[in-house]
Amino acid sequence: MPLMNKFWIILSHTYMTKVKSKSFFISTALILFFIVAIANMNNIIELFSSEDKNKIAVIDESGVLFDPLNQSIESTNEDVELILYENSTDEAKEEVQEGELGALVVLSLDENEFPEASYYANNISDNSTESMLEQQIQQIKVVMATQKAGIDQQILADIYEPITFTKNALSEGAKTSEELNQARGIVYVMLFILYMAVMIYGTMIATDVATEKSSRVMEILVSSASPITHMLAKIVGIALLGLTQIILILAVSYVMILSKKDELTGGFFEYFGIQNTSVSTYVYGIVFFLLGYLLYATLAAMLGSLVSRVEEVQQLITPMTLLIIVAFMLSMVGINMPESNIITVTSFIPFFTPMVMFLRVGMLEVPIWEVALSLGLLIGTIALFTIIGARVYKGGVLMYGKSSSLKDIKKAIALSKKEK
């Protein structure tokens, strides 16, 4: 059987087995449901929220605080309605306990003629309402205090008005503050996608290899196809599975964006940098995504071949998982300090390059030789691990018994030499 035929048979078997599994359908359906729910969150909130305003009784013992407070509430909060309560405090508390009123606020003046308030409610866990009322009363106090001191309100507004502070980059080709903000959002999104894909599909590869090995199917497969053919077919098959899931997610997200374009245009796209991000950022994102996947997928397949039971997979791939987590944490730190020495140095370490170097090229003007060097080191490392991984894979799939140490890699390589 020609080599490519064996490759495609193993690849198609891996892909079809996974794509027809219940776990794939359930996980994809849950993600798509989550995306649709997020896109329609406002409608969902409105569906479960009451149209009635939160009625709050106000007993104004000062005789001067209710009107300014009511005017301020009406202009800033449509969900709250203040009612000037004429009866006693005890009667108001009873109505609150019976649910006829949402809460009670008693306003008065202290010895300095400044506002003070007491808030009564059946449950004081609604921090939003309490904080809103406290802030509004605090503003009234500021106005009264400045008037008492003879300070003009316009002067006070001028004092608190933010200063004009512009940021200007002197280096040629350096990005402006606006461009950095735009890049920061899209870089964060793509880093998160890369992190999740490597974690999920890398673990899936290791688990799939361990599952076949535990059923002794692996011995038949390896005897009919070379280890490197089998390993690469597994990696590409799981990659296509992930691509299928990502395409479905992107398609649904695109439909949701189109249906909500009037609501999302501006703030959403500007925040995540989708409107003005350069094409090169997306190209780099795809390149580093694919190379990062290949690097960690090769490691996952190699480690998965060392275990005899599926239960041992998580323990043996822990070092790989820690590398991914460190790379992600470095990237999150680097988003706010992309020019730091630690980010620059780690961007050339192959295990961190897919995330950290992508962060740099997305937010900075990185010299082309640095990008080429990091890509060269990354591709070289992938090639090296592919060669080593194939040997470990060939020997590892024939190893049975408890395996919980990376020292078994040496044993697997030695066993693969005996099989030649």
C-alpha positions as CSV (number, residue, x, y, z in Angstrom):
1,M,0.0,0.0,0.0
2,P,1.5,3.4,-1.0
3,L,2.7,5.6,1.9
4,M,0.2,8.3,1.2
5,N,-2.7,5.9,1.1
6,K,-1.9,4.7,4.5
7,F,-1.6,8.3,5.7
8,W,-5.0,9.2,4.4
9,I,-6.7,6.0,5.7
10,I,-5.4,6.7,9.3
11,L,-6.2,10.4,9.0
12,S,-9.8,9.8,7.7
13,H,-10.4,7.2,10.4
14,T,-9.2,9.5,13.1
15,Y,-11.3,12.4,11.8
16,M,-14.5,10.5,11.2
17,T,-14.4,8.7,14.5
18,K,-14.0,11.9,16.4
19,V,-16.4,14.0,14.4
20,K,-19.2,11.4,14.8
21,S,-18.6,11.1,18.6
22,K,-21.2,12.4,21.1
23,S,-18.6,14.5,22.9
24,F,-17.9,16.5,19.7
25,F,-21.6,17.2,19.1
26,I,-22.2,18.1,22.7
27,S,-19.2,20.4,23.1
28,T,-19.8,22.1,19.8
29,A,-23.5,22.6,20.5
30,L,-22.7,24.0,23.9
31,I,-20.2,26.5,22.5
32,L,-22.6,27.6,19.7
33,F,-25.4,27.9,22.3
34,F,-23.1,30.1,24.4
35,I,-22.2,32.3,21.4
36,V,-25.9,32.8,20.5
37,A,-26.8,33.5,24.1
38,I,-24.0,36.1,24.4
39,A,-25.1,37.8,21.2
40,N,-28.7,38.0,22.5
41,M,-27.9,38.7,26.1
42,N,-29.8,42.0,26.1
43,N,-32.9,40.3,24.9
44,I,-32.5,37.5,27.4
45,I,-32.1,40.0,30.3
46,E,-35.2,41.9,29.1
47,L,-37.2,38.7,28.9
48,F,-36.5,37.8,32.6
49,S,-36.5,41.4,33.9
50,S,-39.6,43.1,35.2
51,E,-41.0,46.1,33.3
52,D,-42.0,47.7,36.6
53,K,-39.7,50.2,38.1
54,N,-38.1,49.7,41.5
55,K,-40.2,51.9,43.7
56,I,-38.3,53.4,46.6
57,A,-40.0,55.4,49.3
58,V,-38.3,58.5,50.5
59,I,-39.0,60.2,53.8
60,D,-37.4,63.7,53.7
61,E,-37.0,65.0,57.2
62,S,-35.0,67.9,55.9
63,G,-37.6,69.2,53.5
64,V,-35.0,70.2,50.9
65,L,-33.2,67.0,49.8
66,F,-36.0,65.1,47.9
67,D,-36.3,67.3,44.9
68,P,-32.6,67.4,43.9
69,L,-32.3,63.7,44.6
70,N,-35.3,62.9,42.5
71,Q,-34.2,65.0,39.6
72,S,-30.8,63.4,39.6
73,I,-32.3,59.9,39.7
74,E,-34.7,60.6,36.9
75,S,-31.9,61.8,34.6
76,T,-29.5,58.9,35.3
77,N,-31.5,55.8,36.2
78,E,-34.7,54.8,34.4
79,D,-35.3,51.7,36.5
80,V,-35.7,53.5,39.8
81,E,-38.7,55.6,40.9
82,L,-38.6,57.7,44.0
83,I,-41.8,58.3,45.9
84,L,-42.1,61.0,48.5
85,Y,-43.6,59.1,51.4
86,E,-45.9,61.2,53.7
87,N,-46.7,58.5,56.4
88,S,-44.6,57.3,59.3
89,T,-41.3,55.4,59.0
90,D,-42.8,52.3,60.6
91,E,-45.6,52.2,58.0
92,A,-43.1,52.5,55.2
93,K,-41.0,49.7,56.7
94,E,-44.1,47.5,56.8
95,E,-44.8,48.2,53.1
96,V,-41.2,47.3,52.3
97,Q,-41.5,44.0,54.2
98,E,-44.8,43.2,52.4
99,G,-43.2,43.8,49.0
100,E,-45.3,46.9,48.1
101,L,-42.1,49.0,48.1
102,G,-38.6,48.1,47.0
103,A,-36.8,50.0,49.8
104,L,-37.0,53.0,52.1
105,V,-34.6,55.9,52.3
106,V,-34.8,58.4,55.2
107,L,-33.1,61.7,54.4
108,S,-32.0,64.3,57.0
109,L,-29.4,66.9,57.8
110,D,-26.5,66.4,60.2
111,E,-25.2,69.1,62.7
112,N,-23.2,70.7,59.8
113,E,-26.3,70.9,57.7
114,F,-25.1,68.3,55.3
115,P,-27.1,65.3,54.0
116,E,-27.2,62.0,55.7
117,A,-29.4,59.0,54.9
118,S,-30.6,55.6,56.3
119,Y,-31.5,52.8,53.9
120,Y,-34.0,50.1,54.7
121,A,-34.7,47.0,52.5
122,N,-35.7,43.4,53.0
123,N,-32.3,42.4,51.5
124,I,-29.3,44.6,51.3
125,S,-27.4,42.4,48.8
126,D,-28.4,44.7,45.9
127,N,-25.2,46.7,45.9
128,S,-26.0,48.5,42.6
129,T,-29.1,50.3,44.0
130,E,-27.5,51.1,47.3
131,S,-24.3,52.4,45.6
132,M,-26.3,54.5,43.2
133,L,-28.3,56.2,45.9
134,E,-25.2,56.8,48.0
135,Q,-23.4,58.4,45.0
136,Q,-26.3,60.6,44.2
137,I,-26.6,61.8,47.8
138,Q,-22.9,62.4,47.9
139,Q,-23.1,64.6,44.9
140,I,-25.8,66.7,46.6
141,K,-23.6,67.1,49.6
142,V,-20.7,68.3,47.3
143,V,-23.0,70.9,45.8
144,M,-24.3,72.1,49.2
145,A,-20.8,72.2,50.6
146,T,-19.4,74.3,47.7
147,Q,-22.4,76.6,47.8
148,K,-21.9,77.1,51.6
149,A,-18.2,77.9,51.0
150,G,-19.1,80.3,48.2
151,I,-17.3,78.3,45.5
152,D,-18.7,78.8,42.0
153,Q,-19.9,75.5,40.4
154,Q,-18.2,76.2,37.1
155,I,-14.9,76.7,38.9
156,L,-15.3,73.3,40.6
157,A,-16.2,71.7,37.3
158,D,-13.0,73.2,35.7
159,I,-10.9,71.8,38.6
160,Y,-12.1,68.3,38.1
161,E,-12.1,68.3,34.3
162,P,-9.5,65.8,33.0
163,I,-6.3,67.2,31.6
164,T,-5.3,66.8,28.0
165,F,-2.5,64.2,27.9
166,T,-1.4,63.0,24.5
167,K,1.1,60.2,23.9
168,N,3.6,60.5,21.0
169,A,6.0,57.8,19.8
170,L,9.3,59.2,18.5
171,S,10.6,55.9,17.1
172,E,10.1,55.5,13.3
173,G,7.3,53.0,12.6
174,A,6.2,52.8,16.3
175,K,2.5,52.4,16.8
176,T,0.3,55.2,18.2
177,S,-1.6,54.8,21.4
178,E,-4.8,54.2,19.4
179,E,-3.2,51.5,17.3
180,L,-1.8,49.8,20.4
181,N,-5.3,49.7,21.9
182,Q,-6.7,48.2,18.8
183,A,-3.9,45.6,18.5
184,R,-4.2,44.7,22.2
185,G,-7.8,43.5,21.8
186,I,-7.2,41.3,18.7
187,V,-3.9,39.9,20.1
188,Y,-5.7,38.9,23.3
189,V,-8.5,37.1,21.4
190,M,-6.1,35.2,19.2
191,L,-3.8,34.3,22.1
192,F,-6.8,32.9,24.0
193,I,-7.9,30.9,20.9
194,L,-4.4,29.4,20.5
195,Y,-4.2,28.6,24.2
196,M,-7.5,26.8,24.2
197,A,-6.9,24.9,20.9
198,V,-3.5,23.6,22.0
199,M,-4.8,22.6,25.5
200,I,-8.0,20.9,24.1
201,Y,-6.7,19.2,20.9
202,G,-3.2,18.4,22.3
203,T,-4.9,16.5,25.2
204,M,-7.2,14.9,22.6
205,I,-4.3,13.6,20.6
206,A,-2.5,12.1,23.6
207,T,-5.8,10.5,24.8
208,D,-6.6,9.1,21.4
209,V,-3.1,7.4,21.1
210,A,-3.4,6.0,24.6
211,T,-6.9,4.7,23.9
212,E,-5.8,2.8,20.8
213,K,-2.7,1.5,22.6
214,S,-4.8,0.2,25.5
215,S,-6.9,-1.8,23.0
216,R,-3.8,-3.3,21.3
217,V,-5.0,-1.9,18.0
218,M,-1.8,0.2,17.9
219,E,0.4,-2.8,17.3
220,I,-1.5,-3.7,14.1
221,L,-1.5,-0.1,12.9
222,V,2.2,0.4,13.5
223,S,3.0,-2.8,11.7
224,S,1.1,-1.7,8.6
225,A,2.4,1.9,8.6
226,S,5.5,3.7,9.7
227,P,5.4,5.4,13.1
228,I,5.9,8.9,11.6
229,T,3.1,8.3,9.1
230,H,0.8,7.2,11.9
231,M,1.8,10.0,14.2
232,L,1.4,12.7,11.6
233,A,-1.9,11.3,10.4
234,K,-3.2,11.5,14.0
235,I,-1.9,15.1,14.4
236,V,-3.5,16.2,11.1
237,G,-6.7,14.3,11.7
238,I,-7.3,16.0,15.1
239,A,-6.2,19.3,13.5
240,L,-9.0,19.0,10.9
241,L,-11.4,18.1,13.7
242,G,-10.5,21.3,15.4
243,L,-10.7,23.3,12.2
244,T,-14.2,21.9,11.6
245,Q,-15.2,23.1,15.1
246,I,-13.6,26.5,14.7
247,I,-15.2,27.0,11.2
248,L,-18.6,26.2,12.8
249,I,-18.0,28.7,15.6
250,L,-16.7,31.4,13.3
251,A,-19.7,30.9,10.9
252,V,-22.3,31.2,13.8
253,S,-20.3,34.2,15.2
254,Y,-20.3,35.9,11.8
255,V,-24.1,35.4,11.4
256,M,-24.6,36.8,14.9
257,I,-22.4,39.8,14.2
258,L,-24.4,40.5,10.9
259,S,-27.7,40.2,12.7
260,K,-26.5,42.6,15.5
261,K,-24.2,44.8,13.3
262,D,-26.2,48.0,14.3
263,E,-25.6,47.2,18.0
264,L,-22.0,46.0,17.7
265,T,-20.6,48.5,15.2
266,G,-18.3,50.9,16.9
267,G,-17.7,49.9,20.5
268,F,-17.4,46.1,20.0
269,F,-15.2,46.2,16.9
270,E,-13.1,49.1,18.1
271,Y,-12.5,47.5,21.5
272,F,-11.3,44.2,19.9
273,G,-9.4,46.0,17.1
274,I,-11.3,44.3,14.3
275,Q,-12.0,47.4,12.3
276,N,-8.5,48.6,11.6
277,T,-6.1,45.7,12.4
278,S,-3.6,45.2,9.6
279,V,-3.7,42.1,7.4
280,S,-0.2,41.1,8.5
281,T,-1.4,40.6,12.1
282,Y,-3.9,38.0,10.9
283,V,-1.3,36.3,8.7
284,Y,1.1,36.1,11.6
285,G,-1.7,34.8,13.8
286,I,-2.4,31.9,11.4
287,V,1.3,31.1,11.0
288,F,2.0,31.0,14.7
289,F,-1.2,29.2,15.4
290,L,-0.3,26.4,13.0
291,L,3.3,26.1,14.1
292,G,2.3,26.2,17.8
293,Y,-0.3,23.5,17.2
294,L,2.3,21.3,15.4
295,L,4.9,21.7,18.1
296,Y,2.6,20.8,21.0
297,A,0.6,18.2,19.0
298,T,3.9,16.3,18.3
299,L,4.8,16.4,22.0
300,A,1.3,15.2,22.9
301,A,1.4,12.3,20.5
302,M,4.9,11.3,21.7
303,L,3.8,11.4,25.4
304,G,0.5,9.6,24.7
305,S,2.4,6.7,23.2
306,L,4.3,6.1,26.5
307,V,1.2,5.3,28.6
308,S,-0.8,2.1,28.6
309,R,-3.9,3.4,30.2
310,V,-6.0,6.5,29.4
311,E,-6.0,7.4,33.1
312,E,-2.2,8.0,33.0
313,V,-2.4,10.6,30.2
314,Q,-3.0,13.6,32.3
315,Q,-0.2,12.9,34.6
316,L,2.4,12.4,31.8
317,I,1.4,15.4,29.8
318,T,1.5,17.7,32.8
319,P,4.9,19.2,31.9
320,M,3.6,20.0,28.4
321,T,0.5,21.6,30.0
322,L,2.7,23.7,32.3
323,L,4.7,25.0,29.3
324,I,1.5,26.1,27.6
325,I,0.3,27.8,30.8
326,V,3.6,29.6,31.3
327,A,3.5,30.8,27.6
328,F,0.0,32.1,28.1
329,M,0.8,33.9,31.4
330,L,3.9,35.5,29.8
331,S,1.7,36.7,27.0
332,M,-0.9,38.1,29.3
333,V,1.8,40.0,31.2
334,G,3.4,41.1,27.9
335,I,0.2,42.7,26.6
336,N,0.8,45.6,29.0
337,M,4.6,45.6,28.7
338,P,5.5,44.2,25.2
339,E,8.9,45.9,25.1
340,S,10.2,44.3,28.4
341,N,13.4,42.2,28.3
342,I,11.7,39.0,29.5
343,I,9.2,39.2,26.7
344,T,11.9,39.8,24.1
345,V,14.0,36.9,25.4
346,T,11.2,34.4,25.8
347,S,9.9,35.1,22.3
348,F,12.9,33.2,20.9
349,I,12.3,30.1,23.1
350,P,10.4,27.7,20.8
351,F,7.9,26.6,23.4
352,F,6.9,30.2,24.0
353,T,7.4,31.6,20.5
354,P,3.9,30.9,19.1
355,M,2.3,33.1,21.8
356,V,5.0,35.6,22.9
357,M,6.4,36.4,19.4
358,F,2.9,36.8,18.0
359,L,2.2,39.2,20.9
360,R,5.3,41.3,19.9
361,V,4.6,41.4,16.2
362,G,1.0,42.3,16.9
363,M,1.8,45.2,19.1
364,L,5.3,46.4,18.1
365,E,7.3,47.0,15.0
366,V,9.6,43.9,15.3
367,P,12.7,43.7,13.0
368,I,12.1,41.1,10.3
369,W,15.3,39.3,11.2
370,E,13.9,38.7,14.7
371,V,10.7,37.2,13.3
372,A,12.7,35.1,10.9
373,L,15.0,33.8,13.6
374,S,12.1,32.9,15.9
375,L,10.3,31.1,13.1
376,G,13.5,29.3,12.1
377,L,14.1,28.1,15.7
378,L,10.4,27.1,16.0
379,I,10.4,25.1,12.7
380,G,13.7,23.5,13.6
381,T,12.4,22.4,17.0
382,I,9.2,21.0,15.3
383,A,11.4,19.0,12.9
384,L,13.6,17.8,15.7
385,F,10.6,16.7,17.8
386,T,9.1,15.0,14.8
387,I,12.2,12.9,14.3
388,I,12.5,12.1,18.1
389,G,8.8,11.8,18.4
390,A,8.6,9.2,15.7
391,R,11.3,7.1,17.4
392,V,9.6,7.4,20.8
393,Y,6.2,6.7,19.2
394,K,7.5,3.5,17.5
395,G,9.0,2.2,20.8
396,G,6.4,3.7,23.1
397,V,3.3,2.1,21.4
398,L,5.0,-1.3,22.1
399,M,5.6,-0.5,25.8
400,Y,3.0,-1.8,28.3
401,G,2.7,-1.6,32.0
402,K,2.6,1.5,34.3
403,S,4.3,4.5,32.8
404,S,4.4,7.8,34.7
405,S,7.9,9.2,34.1
406,L,9.6,11.0,31.2
407,K,12.5,8.7,31.7
408,D,10.5,6.2,29.7
409,I,11.4,8.2,26.6
410,K,14.9,6.8,26.6
411,K,13.5,3.3,27.0
412,A,11.1,3.8,24.1
413,I,13.9,5.1,21.8
414,A,16.0,2.0,22.7
415,L,13.0,-0.3,22.0
416,S,12.4,1.4,18.6
417,K,16.1,0.6,17.6
418,K,15.5,-3.1,18.3
419,E,12.5,-3.1,16.1
420,K,14.5,-2.0,13.0
